[in-house]
Amino acid sequence: PQKDKMKKIISEIDKDSMSGTLLYDEFKRIMTEKLFDYENEEEIRIAFTLFTEGKAKHITVEDLKRVAQELGETLTEEVFQEMIREADVLDHDGVISEEEFHRVMKRENAY
C-alpha cells in the first residue's frame, strides 16, 4: 500500500515530464508537503520510525537511500550526504537524530 501511495504522489508531481522520476527538489518537496503533512508531534515521531524502520535512534544515509528507492528515485551519494548535512545540525555526527528530524520538519513547515 505504501509503495502504491508513493507512486501516486510521484505521478501527481511529475505531470509535465511524465518521466516517472523526480529531481532532488521535487523529492524534497514531496517529503515535506505530502509524506509529512502531520498535525502533531506524535505523527512526526511515527514518520521518523518509518525512516528507521523502528530499528535505530537515527536516520542514516542508508535509510534515505531505501526511502528514495521505494519512491523509485536514483539520487547520487552527494545528494544523500547533503540531506544529512542539512539536517545534522545539533551534534554533527553524520546521522539525523529524532530531535534533528523534528527540527527539519518544523523548519520546512511540514505540519
N, C-alpha and C positions, 0 to 999 in steps of 0.2 A: 504493500500500500504506500509506503514512504517513497519508494522509487517512482511509482506512478505519479504521485503528487509532485515530485521534483521534476519529472519530465513535463508535466503540465505547466509548471511555473516557467521552465525554460522556453517552452513554446510560446507562452504569453509574452515573454520579454523579447524573444528573438523573432518577432513578426516580420521585420524588414528584410533580414538576410535569409531567413528560413534555413540557415546552415545547421541548426540544431546544436550549436556551440555558443559559448558566451566568452566575452573578453573579461579580463580581470575586473574592470569597473562594473560591468554588468553582474558578475558573480558577487562582488561585494554588495551591490545594491540589493540583490535578491536576498543575500544573507541578512541584511539589516531590515529590509522592508517586508519581506514575505515570510521567511522562516522564523524570524524573531519578532513578530508583531505581538508581543506579550503585554499583558496588563499588569503583572506584578512580579515581585522578586522570585516567588516560587516557580513561575513559568520560566524565568531566566535560568534558575538552578536546574530545571528539567532539561532545558536546551543544552546546558553545559554537559550534563550527563550523557546526552545523545552524542556529543562530540567525543567524549572519552569512553563511550560505551560502558560507563559505570565502573571502569577498571582503574582509574587513576584520579589524582587530585589536580591534574593539569592537562592542558591540551598541547600536544606535540605537533611537530611538522607532519609526522606520520598520520595523526588524526585529521589534520587539514587535507592531506593527500587523499585519505579514504573518503572524506565527505565530497571532495571535488570529483573523485572517481564515481561516486554514487550519483552525482549530478551530471556525469558524462563529460566532465571538463578535463582537459590536459593543460596543466599550468607548469611553468618552469620552476625549478628548485629556487631560483631567485625570488619569484613571486611568493612562494610559501614562506621563505625566510623573511621577506618584507612584512608579510602578515604577522609573523611572530614578533618582529622588531617593533611594529606599530602598537601592538597590544602589551608587550612585555615591559611595562614602564615602572613597575614597583621594585622588582628585585633583579631585573636583567639577567635571569638565569637560563634564557633560551627556550622557555616554555610559557604557556599562558595559564596562570592560576585562576581559580574561580573568581577571586576578587578582581583580577585584571579583566577577566571576561565581562564581569558586571560593569566595570568602568567603560569598556568599549561599547557595550550595549546602551548604556546611558548616554555616552558621548554621541553616538550615532542616532540618538532619539529613536531607538528601535522599539520602544514600548511606551 
